[in-house]
């Protein structure tokens, strides 16, 4: 590959730039730069030529025109093996450029500002940067293109040991095209929201996710896996504070637990096993919430994943430390909690920022993806039974309904006010979920209420639950057999509330 004699540097993110530029200079590379990047280099005694010295034109139009010029583009795009290209460079005294180091205006950061105007967005659309990156990537066999500070160390190491390989040039080009494609998607997606609210389901689904981590393996050891981030909130963007590397299954379970505790306004805790809640509670204190969640199914909780919707305090952490768990998600951890939990070297602790608004949920299928809006519909409560539920029963029903939304269908939750008692998940028939929930119960079922994620197709599910002492049922309704199911509730003395909303989770 060609020796790097000349490099064009023009970056918005100046992380790591000075040591990188200094090493290039020490290797005899001539540095060319623009505006703020050139000033930073000069201020730190690193020799640099302004682009305007090469082009013979100053930066103009408020900085809109800097590098868009034949004497820059030609130096990047000329194919060194093409004699006519090289004669053209010589004829017009265009210096060849062997390296382009460019990252782009931080459009997404500006776009996220409250009240940002169209004019601000337009002014933060980079033109020269993507042009230089694409030109260098197109001519990858002759030009190395760097778009991220993360690439600096590997490139300098390779330069010091004989120069960049053809494989490195090609990999850098691939990463460059990915970078500009993601940038263009971000611009396009944001501008589409200016004149009207963004459609819930856009005509084109632009997905650009940065690989944040390569995982040890996927759901099983023979599968490869990686974590890609789409946003700065949620489990994918969580900060790991302690413990072993997060696994694919850890992340899936952490997300299930985190989403569940976000349902609650008051202090809540959830324990998840294989994406299903084995315990959940909403209580006045975090310690009480944890204990109530744990006592519902302490056997399944072993080796589970926990989430809290409040800072994990030292007192609660001390209780948690008595149980073997894989991972814990919380919005914050007190110093006392960290001191306690860090004694368990493998326990994964992640600090999570809650999403500010519901996100489109995406799921892959063979040949494509499915997308849907978040399941945020509120119930439209309607009492269908002859008996009205008591105030306590209604609070228990609404609690169970929130948890039921996070249980795999067919989903059944036995609950008391602020506490799950037992869960029946993922059965092929609803009556079997009722039976499984009853079979798994550790706590007494007498006096509990029952939540169902979808309607009862026959009275048998309600009749089975009544055998175990439930007093009230909440379900969406909508079955042709609703009259029969309501009649069964009346015959059994149960209160029955319809929500008008289904909560399937496949």
VENCOR-V838266 format. One line per field, one symbol per residue. ss: DSSP state (H for helix, E for strand, - for the rest). A space follows every 10 residues. Layout:
ss=???
//
This chain:
ss=-----EEEEE ------HHHH HHHHHH---E EEE-HHHHHH HHH-----EE HHHHH----E ----E----H HHHHHHH--- --HHHHHHHH H-------EE EE----HHHH H------HHH HHH----HHH HHHHHHHH-- ---EEE--HH HHHHHHHHHH -----HHHHH HHHHHHHHHH HHHHHHHHHH H--------- ---------E EEEEE----- ----EEEEE- ----HHH-EE EE-----HHH HHHHHHHHHH H------EEE EEE--EEEEE EE---HHHHH HHHHHH-HHH H--EEEEE-- -E-HHHHHHH ----EEEEEE --E-HHHHHH H------EEE E--------- EEEEE--EEE EE-------- -EE------- HHHHHHHHHH HHHH------ -EEEEE--EE EEEE-----H HHHHHHHHHH --------EE EE-------H HHHHHH---- -EEEE----- -HHHHHHHHH HH--EEEE-- ------
//
